[in-house]
């Protein structure tokens, strides 16, 4: 077997290994969650590492007048923060795998 062919086989094996690791990490991220809140905890959002919203909690007092007018802004803030935190968690978990492609 020539050096080029051996190198290609090694790269193919490395790629298969990385694909399996990526599959495992993605499955783990689908189960891991982050929680973000706004309004001092009046609105809380739980999101997975794959950016799936799992839960939204709204404090009952926020649903009464005059507080209800704050709800859209607080929801937006909590959701955006949860997305950001979830993406950061995914980047931390997936980053080392991307480094494996360069070797």
Phi, psi and omega in degrees: 000131181285163180301319180297317181293319177296321178295321179293321178295319178296319179294321179295319178295319178296318179297318178298318179297315179296322177297319178294318178297319179298318178298317179295314181296318178299319178296319178295318179297328179293340180258335181281147183230158170237156178232133177233152181222164177216159179066037180065030179094003179295329175233128177232139180234133176248127183226147178279170176291352175254020177061038173258126179286124181262321185211148170228125179245130178235126179296133183306324182295338179288342182272359179263152173293145358271002185293336185300335180293339178279343188304310181302318180294318180293321177298313180301314180299313182293318180295313180298320178293320179296319177298312179302311181297321179294317178295321178296319178298316180296319180296320178297320182284323184273338183306311180299330179290322178296325177296331179292339179285336185276343184278000000 
